[in-house]
């Protein structure tokens, strides 16, 4: 397999991580989480994402652990997508709040039936970008609204992003970011279930990152 194809697979995985995911939700990208980060171990949410072409994807986010990072509280933020071409893909990042942003300290991923892999520290810090922990200084508050989703009816604060990327409805008890719904230019994200007892979906002991695994997948589809 060509080197470019191998690391193209890595690009798919990296795009899913909350630290550097984009708001464009094609098959090769995950959503940026917009809201107010309020990490509580066990809290989570299931979401349905719809692209401008009508493609639907399911995603679950959750806080599945907590540990100290340089004297600060770090939270294991996990994102799982079940209906991908590579089977279930799970990533979790040890996330620390730094001012108004979150930063990634460690990164572990697992795809399909493969053992989990931990990204080298330098790769994690180089690839991951800061993500807003609180959108309130990046959005205009349009007031409180009642919004109904498959997860129920919420009294949510309606925020319009100042960069024009979309509108977010946020409620305190709607998962780690409080996100009930996000309506972007070319995608939507809607809460379908609130989770209060989330468990880690990563199974097995993380192994050192091995790019050869992707080569094997390409040779043996």
N, C-alpha and C positions, 0 to 999 in steps of 0.2 A: 504494500500500500504506500502511496506517496505521502511524504511528510506533511504536505499541506492538507490533505484529506484527514490525516490523523488529528492534527491540531484544530481542524475545523470542528471535529467532535467536541473538543475541549471548549471551543467557543460557544457551542450549544449549551453546555453545562454551565459555563460561567455566566451566560446571559440570564440564567434562572435565579442567580443568587441575589438576595435582596439588596446587597450593597451596591451592585452595579447593574441591576435589571433596568429595563427601559419600560416606558409606558406603552410602547407598541407591542401588541401581543400576537405576533405571528407564531408559527410553530417553533421558531428558534429564539424566542425571547420571552422573558417573564415580566411581570408588572413591577413597577416601583411601588412600594407601599407608602401611601400618603395618609397622614392622620396625626395622632398625638401618641407617641410611644409610651405605653404604660405597662411594662413587663411584669407579669405575675406568672410564676411557674404553674403550668397546667392550663393556662388560658389560651384559647385559640379560636379559629374560625374557618369554615369552609366557604369557598367562593366559586361562582361560575363566571367565567370570563368569556366575552363575545367580541370577536374582531369585526371590522367593518364589512368583511366578506361573509359574516354569519357563522364563522367557525367557533365552536364552543369548546372550552377547556375547563377542567376542574382542578382546583388547587386548595390545599390546606396549609394554613400557617399556624404556628404555635410556639409557645415558650416551654421548652422541655427540660431546662436545667439552669443552674446558677453557680457561678464560681468567681473568685476574686481575680482581677487582672490589674496588676500594678497598684494594688490598694483600692481599686474601684470595683464596683459590682459589675460583673459581666454576665450576660444572659445568653443561653443557647437558643437562638431563633431558628426554627426549622421550617422549611418549605418543601412540600411534597406535591408532585404532579403525577397522576396515575395513568393518564391516557396519552403517553408519548410513544414515539416509534421505538424507543428503547425500553419500554416497560415503565414500571414505577421509578421515578427519579426523585431522590431525597437529598437535600442539601441542608446542612446546619452550620451556622456561623456563630462564634462566640462574640457577641456584640456588646460594645461599651458605649455609653452616652458620653460624648465629648462636647460640652457646651450645648448648642442647638442641633448638633448632628450626632449620628451614630457611626462608629468605626468598627471594623472587623479585626479581631485579634487572632482567631483560628478559624479554619474552614475544613469541614468534612463532607464528603459526598458519597452516595451509594446509588448505583444504577442497576436495575433488574436484580438478578440473582448473584451479582458480583459482590465480593467483600467490600466494605467501606474503605475509602482512601482518605488520608489526611493530606491536604495540600502543604507543600513546604511553606514555612513562615514567610519567607521573602516573596514567594508567589502570591500568597494571600494578601499581603500588605500592598504589593504592587498592583494587583488586579482590582482589588476592592476599592470602591470610591466611597466617600462620605455620603450619607443619605440623611435628609432632614429627620430629626427626631420629633419635631413639632412644626407643623405647617403654618401655624398662626401668624408668623411674621412674613410668610411668603404668600399669603392669601387674604382676600377680603371676606369678612364675616357677613353673610347675608341674613343671619338670624336663624332662629329655631324653627324647624319644620317637622311634621309627622311624616314618616316614610315607611312604607310597607314592603318587605321583601319575603322570600320563602322562609327566612329565619324568624319572622314576626314583624310587629309594628314597633318602631323606635321613634323617640323624640330626639332628633339629631340636629346638630349645628351644620348649617350649609356654608361651605367655604368655596369661593371661586379663586383658583390659582392666578396669581398676578402675572405669571408668564404665559397665560392663555392656554395652558395644557389641559384644563378641564375643571370639573366641579367635584367636590368631595363632600359626603355627608358623614358626620362623625358623631358617635354616641359612646359614652364612657364604657359601657359593658359589652361592646361589640368586638371582643378580641384584643390582641396586643396593641393594635394601632387605633382601635375604635372605629375602623372603617366599615360603614354600612353599605355605601355605594360610591363608586367613582364613575363619572361619565366623562370620557376623554373625546378627543377629536375623531379618533378612529377605533375606539374600543370602550367597553363597559366592564365593570367588575361589581358583582352583586353578592352580598352575604347570603348564604343559604342555610347556615347552621352555626350557632354559637357553641363553642366547646369549652367545658370547664374542667375536664379531667384528661387533658392531652398527655399522651405518652410518646416517648422517643421512638421513631420509626426506623432509626438506624439500627441494624442488627449485626452482631459480630464485632470483633476488635478491629479498629481502623489500622490499615496497612499503609506503609509509605506510598506516596503517589507513584504510579507506574503507567506511563503513557503507552506501553506495549499492549496493555489490556484493550485499548481501542483498536489497535492493529489486528488483534485476534478477532474482535467482533466483526471487523470488515471482511476478514478472510473466511469467517465462519458465521454467516448471517443466520 
